[in-house]
Amino acid sequence: MITNMKTIINKIGLLILGSAIMFIASGCSDDNKSDLRLDGDTWITSFTLDNNYPGVIDRTTKTITVGVPEVYDTDAMTVTAIGFSGGAMASVKVGDVLNFSFPQVIKITNGDVYMDYTVNIKHDEAKILSFKLNDTYAGVIDHTKRSITVRVPSTVDVTNLVPSITTSEGAAVTPASGVAADFTNPVDYTVTYNTATAVYTVTVIPTDAPSAVYVGLAASMDLLNAEEKEAATWMLNNIANSQYISFEDVQAGRVDLSECKIMWWHLHIDGGIDAMNKFDAAAPSAVNALVKIKELYNNGMNLLLTRYATYYAAKLGATLDGNNPNNCWGQSEETGEITGGPWSFFMNGNEDHPLYQNLVMVNGEASNVYTCDAGYRITNSTAQWHIGADWGGYDNYDVWRDRTGGVDLGYGGDGAIVAWEYLPEGTKGGILCIGSGCYDWYAFGVDISSDRYHGNVARMTENAINYLTSK
């Protein structure tokens, strides 16, 4: 009887518990439903500027690309049509006039859901993007001067060379790729696409021992990432008897470096690197070529090391304590930030150093080194030395100088050292390092032709090369 009574009591308890759960569940139903509206679409379905230029919408990348003639003023373009999902709102409307000389962002909002679209302008282009002779000798292209320079060994017969040419999308080139030509004298190549036409003059130069080299991880300059390729292209177009070589070329002894006075390495890694083990993983061919390059450095060759290549100074034994920059980061090219104003770093007492001569300055700001204007897309890739007792091992500048053997030349806003050098000693060459996030060659998707300050990047680089080779 006691057992049966316990069973009845247990059943009554379960019944009460079940009723309570049902009551709680019913009490939490409609009255506590979220007020957020998350079911609306946020698509842009159509977009046109200045009546005649519709945008190509990519839903995957959330971008809109608007094609315009080769020469077209994009500083004040009018939104003449925009379509988007029903019930949604857009941050721009028909009739708005915007400056599309740099990317603009349109926000589509539907309830509590939103989507950002980036609008990019694409001018008609007629460009030669790569030029190689006999699938071996890569040309250095200067789009401003419409010139291509190809250096070949003096033993190569220049009267019968076959070009391999790639052009901007949709463009045609004459003479055509694959047609052999005599390059004893310069040869003109005409490229056309819609409203755009360009004539490139190709000059072949027989040469053997370069006096200046840009060294990289890629087997050829065409395979460099956009940031490094921009820098290398500038060097080969502006520094006499310069040449691109790979670290594998150095290690294998493929290039005669007996006359080489300056080696420049500009290393970009999307997302940055912040430790020597990451540098080793990112640049194994540079590590493998270390013995050969250290031999050249010990025998007087100078080095310009920029961005994450500044780690290489420690590998070469130039730093007394063997350390690499202790405060490093970076973004990726396609998602880099758009600057809201000019970017700069500071000379602070080094205004007379050869690195900073003949720069474009701002009146009243004698110590500021400006490198880009507002609207520049920058990765802010930084390899600097944090100075301070809080962390990093260098309490002040004197401690840093004593421990590293370096000479500080440039500073960030927080006092970090962003440009420095290791002076020649004995038979060793000199090393100059620039690790400022302001030092940037390539702006993804941005027309920088009217940037007031970006030319300072090239001027500083030329100053650095001239300074090092004059030692």
VMD Tcl script that draws the C-alpha trace (Angstrom):
set ca {
  {0.00 0.00 0.00}
  {2.88 2.36 0.83}
  {4.48 1.59 -2.55}
  {1.26 2.38 -4.41}
  {0.85 5.64 -2.47}
  {4.40 6.71 -3.48}
  {3.56 5.93 -7.10}
  {0.44 8.10 -6.96}
  {2.36 10.94 -5.32}
  {5.09 10.74 -7.98}
  {2.52 10.87 -10.77}
  {0.84 13.91 -9.20}
  {4.26 15.61 -8.96}
  {5.03 14.95 -12.61}
  {1.61 16.29 -13.59}
  {2.19 19.52 -11.65}
  {5.70 19.89 -13.14}
  {4.41 19.38 -16.67}
  {1.68 21.98 -16.17}
  {4.24 24.47 -14.87}
  {6.46 23.94 -17.90}
  {3.50 24.43 -20.25}
  {2.54 27.62 -18.38}
  {6.09 29.00 -18.63}
  {6.34 28.12 -22.30}
  {3.05 29.78 -23.08}
  {4.04 32.84 -21.08}
  {7.24 33.21 -23.15}
  {5.62 32.99 -26.57}
  {4.27 36.06 -28.31}
  {4.85 38.61 -25.56}
  {8.66 38.26 -25.69}
  {9.14 37.94 -29.45}
  {12.17 39.96 -30.72}
  {11.42 43.32 -32.29}
  {14.38 42.97 -34.71}
  {13.48 42.86 -38.40}
  {15.93 40.46 -39.96}
  {13.99 39.10 -42.94}
  {14.48 41.93 -45.45}
  {16.65 41.75 -48.60}
  {19.41 44.31 -49.09}
  {20.40 43.88 -52.73}
  {21.29 46.63 -55.18}
  {19.67 45.61 -58.47}
  {20.76 48.47 -60.74}
  {23.03 51.50 -60.63}
  {23.84 54.17 -63.24}
  {26.00 57.29 -63.19}
  {25.70 60.32 -65.48}
  {22.88 58.60 -67.44}
  {25.29 56.69 -69.70}
  {27.39 54.53 -67.38}
  {25.64 51.54 -65.77}
  {27.38 49.60 -63.03}
  {28.23 45.89 -63.05}
  {27.05 44.51 -59.71}
  {28.90 41.64 -58.04}
  {26.83 40.27 -55.18}
  {29.63 38.02 -53.98}
  {32.19 40.78 -53.42}
  {29.55 43.48 -52.77}
  {31.11 45.71 -55.40}
  {29.77 47.81 -58.27}
  {32.11 48.55 -61.17}
  {31.24 51.46 -63.46}
  {33.08 51.69 -66.77}
  {33.84 55.14 -68.22}
  {35.96 56.45 -71.13}
  {39.74 56.58 -70.79}
  {39.65 60.33 -70.16}
  {36.66 61.22 -67.97}
  {36.21 63.50 -64.97}
  {34.98 61.39 -62.05}
  {35.24 64.09 -59.36}
  {31.53 64.98 -59.57}
  {29.36 62.20 -61.02}
  {25.58 62.12 -60.64}
  {23.61 59.08 -59.53}
  {20.97 58.89 -62.26}
  {19.48 55.50 -61.37}
  {19.59 53.14 -58.42}
  {17.42 50.09 -57.82}
  {17.30 47.97 -54.68}
  {15.24 45.42 -52.78}
  {11.62 46.24 -51.96}
  {11.18 47.85 -48.55}
  {14.86 48.81 -48.34}
  {16.48 52.25 -48.14}
  {19.76 53.45 -49.69}
  {22.31 55.91 -48.29}
  {22.35 57.69 -51.69}
  {19.50 58.71 -53.95}
  {18.97 59.70 -57.57}
  {20.39 63.16 -58.11}
  {23.19 62.87 -55.56}
  {26.57 64.11 -56.85}
  {29.59 62.23 -55.49}
  {33.36 62.24 -55.98}
  {34.19 58.89 -57.57}
  {37.91 59.59 -57.96}
  {38.15 57.13 -55.06}
  {35.82 54.26 -54.01}
  {32.45 55.25 -52.54}
  {30.39 53.08 -50.19}
  {26.59 52.74 -50.48}
  {24.68 51.29 -47.55}
  {21.39 49.45 -48.21}
  {19.20 49.07 -45.08}
  {16.08 46.94 -44.70}
  {14.72 46.90 -41.16}
  {17.64 45.86 -38.97}
  {19.62 44.32 -41.82}
  {22.13 46.28 -43.90}
  {24.71 45.70 -46.63}
  {27.61 47.87 -47.80}
  {28.49 48.04 -51.50}
  {31.74 49.61 -52.76}
  {31.48 51.52 -56.04}
  {34.66 51.58 -58.15}
  {35.21 53.47 -61.40}
  {37.06 51.67 -64.18}
  {38.39 53.82 -67.03}
  {38.81 52.25 -70.46}
  {42.34 50.85 -70.53}
  {44.72 50.02 -73.34}
  {47.75 48.71 -71.49}
  {50.45 46.14 -71.92}
  {50.52 44.34 -68.58}
  {53.44 42.02 -69.25}
  {56.05 41.67 -71.98}
  {58.54 38.82 -72.19}
  {60.99 37.85 -74.91}
  {61.60 34.19 -75.77}
  {59.61 33.32 -72.61}
  {62.71 34.24 -70.61}
  {63.51 37.94 -70.52}
  {60.84 40.04 -68.80}
  {60.32 43.65 -69.76}
  {60.04 46.53 -67.30}
  {56.95 48.55 -68.14}
  {56.57 52.28 -67.52}
  {52.92 53.11 -68.16}
  {53.50 56.84 -67.76}
  {56.18 57.01 -70.44}
  {54.61 54.13 -72.43}
  {57.98 52.43 -72.57}
  {59.17 48.86 -72.05}
  {62.80 48.01 -71.34}
  {64.09 44.45 -71.69}
  {67.58 43.57 -70.54}
  {69.11 40.47 -72.09}
  {72.58 38.89 -71.86}
  {75.02 40.27 -74.42}
  {75.24 36.81 -76.02}
  {71.55 36.84 -77.09}
  {70.71 37.48 -80.77}
  {68.36 40.49 -80.62}
  {67.47 40.32 -84.34}
  {64.98 37.47 -83.91}
  {63.18 37.55 -80.56}
  {59.61 36.35 -79.95}
  {57.45 38.45 -77.57}
  {54.79 37.09 -75.25}
  {52.36 39.92 -74.47}
  {49.42 40.24 -72.12}
  {47.15 43.28 -72.21}
  {44.41 44.83 -70.12}
  {41.09 43.01 -70.45}
  {39.64 43.07 -73.96}
  {42.47 45.05 -75.54}
  {44.17 44.16 -78.82}
  {47.87 44.68 -79.61}
  {49.73 45.18 -82.90}
  {52.16 43.60 -83.80}
  {50.59 40.58 -82.15}
  {51.97 38.47 -79.36}
  {54.03 35.58 -80.68}
  {55.24 37.36 -83.83}
  {59.05 37.47 -83.99}
  {60.73 40.86 -84.41}
  {64.13 42.46 -84.80}
  {64.91 44.50 -81.67}
  {68.19 45.96 -82.86}
  {66.28 49.26 -82.71}
  {63.23 50.12 -80.57}
  {59.92 48.59 -81.74}
  {56.47 50.20 -81.25}
  {53.43 48.19 -80.10}
  {49.93 49.71 -80.37}
  {47.20 48.70 -77.91}
  {43.50 49.58 -78.38}
  {40.29 49.12 -76.37}
  {37.08 51.15 -76.84}
  {38.05 54.80 -76.34}
  {41.61 53.98 -75.25}
  {44.73 53.76 -77.43}
  {48.35 53.55 -76.36}
  {51.66 53.06 -78.15}
  {54.42 51.37 -76.17}
  {58.04 51.57 -77.31}
  {60.08 48.43 -76.56}
  {63.83 48.82 -76.15}
  {66.14 45.82 -75.73}
  {69.40 46.46 -73.87}
  {72.21 43.87 -73.89}
  {73.76 43.88 -70.43}
  {75.61 41.52 -68.13}
  {76.65 42.70 -64.67}
  {74.07 45.01 -63.02}
  {75.20 47.76 -60.65}
  {71.87 47.75 -58.78}
  {69.33 44.98 -58.21}
  {65.86 44.56 -56.83}
  {65.72 41.13 -55.22}
  {62.51 39.22 -54.58}
  {61.01 35.88 -53.65}
  {59.36 35.39 -57.07}
  {61.18 33.71 -59.95}
  {60.41 36.72 -62.19}
  {59.18 40.25 -61.66}
  {55.84 39.42 -63.31}
  {55.09 37.04 -60.43}
  {55.59 39.58 -57.64}
  {52.57 40.75 -55.66}
  {51.19 44.15 -56.72}
  {52.94 46.14 -53.96}
  {56.36 44.66 -54.66}
  {55.94 44.79 -58.44}
  {55.13 48.51 -58.30}
  {58.33 49.14 -56.35}
  {60.49 46.92 -58.58}
  {59.10 48.49 -61.75}
  {59.96 51.94 -60.47}
  {63.54 50.89 -59.73}
  {64.21 49.32 -63.10}
  {62.81 52.41 -64.83}
  {64.68 54.96 -62.73}
  {67.96 53.46 -61.47}
  {70.67 53.05 -64.10}
  {71.83 49.52 -64.96}
  {69.38 47.95 -62.50}
  {67.87 44.49 -62.82}
  {65.35 42.22 -61.10}
  {66.74 38.99 -59.67}
  {65.32 36.33 -57.40}
  {66.87 34.97 -54.22}
  {67.15 31.66 -56.06}
  {69.17 33.45 -58.76}
  {71.52 34.70 -56.04}
  {71.88 31.33 -54.41}
  {72.50 29.56 -57.74}
  {74.95 32.23 -58.94}
  {72.95 32.89 -62.12}
  {73.65 36.65 -62.09}
  {77.04 38.33 -62.05}
  {76.88 40.55 -58.94}
  {80.53 41.57 -58.94}
  {79.57 45.15 -59.89}
  {76.47 45.35 -57.71}
  {76.61 48.31 -55.31}
  {73.04 48.28 -54.01}
  {70.45 45.54 -53.39}
  {66.88 46.56 -52.56}
  {64.28 44.23 -51.08}
  {60.74 45.45 -50.41}
  {58.76 42.63 -48.79}
  {54.96 42.79 -48.54}
  {52.94 40.11 -46.77}
  {49.15 40.54 -46.65}
  {48.14 40.69 -42.99}
  {51.70 41.41 -41.87}
  {54.27 39.41 -39.91}
  {55.26 40.02 -36.30}
  {57.94 37.45 -35.45}
  {61.11 36.00 -36.96}
  {59.65 32.51 -37.28}
  {56.86 33.95 -39.44}
  {59.44 35.76 -41.55}
  {61.33 32.49 -42.05}
  {58.11 30.75 -43.13}
  {57.16 33.58 -45.51}
  {60.59 33.98 -47.14}
  {62.39 30.60 -47.26}
  {64.35 31.39 -50.44}
  {65.74 34.54 -48.79}
  {66.86 32.46 -45.83}
  {68.41 29.88 -48.15}
  {70.37 32.60 -50.01}
  {71.62 34.17 -46.79}
  {75.20 32.84 -47.07}
  {75.66 34.33 -50.55}
  {74.09 37.69 -49.66}
  {76.00 37.93 -46.40}
  {79.20 37.40 -48.41}
  {78.24 40.26 -50.74}
  {77.32 42.50 -47.78}
  {80.58 41.71 -45.96}
  {82.45 42.66 -49.13}
  {80.84 46.09 -49.40}
  {77.45 45.68 -51.09}
  {74.82 48.02 -49.59}
  {71.23 47.06 -48.85}
  {67.95 48.96 -48.77}
  {65.43 46.95 -46.75}
  {61.83 48.15 -46.64}
  {58.65 46.94 -44.91}
  {59.10 43.37 -43.60}
  {62.44 42.98 -45.39}
  {63.81 44.96 -42.42}
  {63.92 41.59 -40.58}
  {66.75 40.59 -42.92}
  {69.17 42.98 -41.20}
  {69.14 40.70 -38.16}
  {69.75 37.67 -40.40}
  {72.78 39.42 -41.89}
  {74.24 40.10 -38.46}
  {73.86 43.88 -38.75}
  {72.01 44.22 -35.43}
  {74.21 43.83 -32.35}
  {71.52 42.09 -30.30}
  {70.22 40.01 -33.22}
  {66.67 41.32 -32.84}
  {64.12 42.22 -35.51}
  {61.63 45.12 -35.19}
  {59.46 44.46 -32.14}
  {56.19 46.14 -33.13}
  {54.73 44.95 -36.46}
  {51.35 44.59 -38.15}
  {49.58 45.05 -41.50}
  {46.37 44.79 -43.49}
  {45.59 43.22 -46.87}
  {45.72 45.05 -50.19}
  {42.08 44.64 -51.24}
  {40.66 45.51 -47.82}
  {43.13 48.19 -46.78}
  {41.70 51.36 -45.28}
  {40.96 54.50 -47.28}
  {42.83 57.41 -45.72}
  {40.69 60.26 -44.45}
  {43.58 62.73 -44.74}
  {47.29 62.85 -45.61}
  {49.55 60.35 -43.82}
  {53.04 61.14 -42.58}
  {55.85 60.20 -40.24}
  {58.43 62.48 -38.63}
  {62.11 63.36 -39.12}
  {62.49 65.02 -35.68}
  {66.06 66.26 -35.89}
  {67.11 64.36 -39.01}
  {65.86 66.92 -41.52}
  {69.32 67.25 -43.11}
  {69.76 63.51 -43.71}
  {70.12 62.62 -47.42}
  {67.03 60.37 -47.14}
  {64.75 63.40 -46.84}
  {66.04 65.77 -49.49}
  {63.79 67.35 -52.17}
  {60.50 66.04 -50.75}
  {57.17 67.77 -51.24}
  {56.59 69.47 -47.91}
  {53.71 71.26 -46.21}
  {54.36 74.86 -45.20}
  {55.01 75.16 -41.50}
  {55.59 71.41 -41.04}
  {59.34 71.12 -41.51}
  {59.59 67.73 -39.80}
  {56.67 65.87 -41.44}
  {57.31 63.34 -44.22}
  {54.02 63.06 -46.14}
  {53.64 59.99 -48.35}
  {49.98 59.92 -49.43}
  {46.91 62.13 -49.55}
  {43.30 61.58 -48.54}
  {41.57 58.81 -50.53}
  {44.61 56.51 -50.75}
  {43.99 52.81 -49.98}
  {46.78 51.76 -47.62}
  {47.63 48.51 -45.84}
  {49.47 50.35 -43.03}
  {52.07 47.57 -43.10}
  {54.44 48.46 -40.29}
  {57.73 47.05 -38.98}
  {58.89 49.44 -36.27}
  {60.74 49.56 -32.97}
  {58.60 50.36 -29.95}
  {60.53 52.54 -27.50}
  {59.55 52.69 -23.83}
  {59.90 51.00 -20.47}
  {56.40 49.47 -20.70}
  {57.48 46.60 -23.01}
  {59.73 45.67 -25.90}
  {63.16 45.76 -24.27}
  {64.21 49.28 -25.25}
  {63.52 51.79 -22.48}
  {64.69 54.80 -24.47}
  {66.50 55.75 -27.70}
  {69.97 55.46 -26.17}
  {69.23 51.90 -25.03}
  {67.98 51.01 -28.52}
  {71.08 52.51 -30.14}
  {73.45 50.71 -27.76}
  {71.75 47.32 -28.07}
  {71.06 47.28 -31.82}
  {73.92 49.43 -33.14}
  {71.35 51.28 -35.27}
  {70.97 54.98 -36.03}
  {67.38 56.23 -35.80}
  {66.17 58.42 -38.69}
  {62.36 58.53 -38.58}
  {59.60 58.26 -35.98}
  {55.93 57.42 -35.68}
  {53.40 59.46 -33.79}
  {54.01 57.48 -30.59}
  {57.80 57.88 -30.85}
  {58.45 54.45 -32.38}
  {61.47 54.23 -34.70}
  {60.19 53.67 -38.26}
  {63.33 54.48 -40.30}
  {66.90 53.64 -39.31}
  {70.29 52.58 -40.62}
  {73.32 50.46 -39.81}
  {76.45 52.31 -40.88}
  {79.24 50.66 -42.93}
  {81.98 49.13 -40.84}
  {85.29 47.79 -42.12}
  {84.60 46.06 -45.42}
  {80.85 45.80 -44.77}
  {78.34 47.85 -46.71}
  {75.64 50.05 -45.21}
  {72.02 49.08 -44.57}
  {69.10 51.51 -44.56}
  {65.69 50.34 -43.32}
  {62.24 51.89 -43.75}
  {59.45 50.18 -41.78}
  {56.86 52.96 -41.60}
  {53.28 52.05 -42.47}
  {53.23 55.31 -44.45}
  {55.80 53.91 -46.92}
  {53.47 52.32 -49.47}
  {53.78 51.84 -53.24}
  {50.42 50.41 -54.37}
  {46.84 51.49 -53.65}
  {44.35 48.78 -54.68}
  {41.52 50.14 -56.82}
  {42.48 53.79 -56.35}
  {43.66 56.31 -58.96}
  {46.63 58.05 -57.33}
  {47.71 60.09 -60.34}
  {46.70 63.34 -58.60}
  {47.98 62.42 -55.13}
  {50.04 65.38 -53.89}
  {52.41 63.43 -51.67}
  {52.79 59.91 -53.03}
  {55.77 60.95 -55.15}
  {57.71 61.32 -51.90}
  {57.86 57.51 -51.63}
  {59.86 57.31 -54.86}
  {61.97 60.35 -53.95}
  {62.93 58.86 -50.59}
  {63.78 55.57 -52.25}
  {65.99 57.25 -54.84}
  {67.60 59.30 -52.07}
  {68.28 56.11 -50.10}
  {69.86 54.37 -53.08}
  {72.04 57.36 -53.95}
  {73.07 57.77 -50.31}
  {74.04 54.13 -49.89}
  {75.96 53.88 -53.17}
  {77.91 57.08 -52.40}
  {79.44 55.57 -49.28}
}
mol new
graphics top color blue
foreach p $ca { graphics top sphere $p radius 0.5 }
foreach p [lrange $ca 0 end-1] q [lrange $ca 1 end] { graphics top cylinder $p $q radius 0.2 }
display resetview
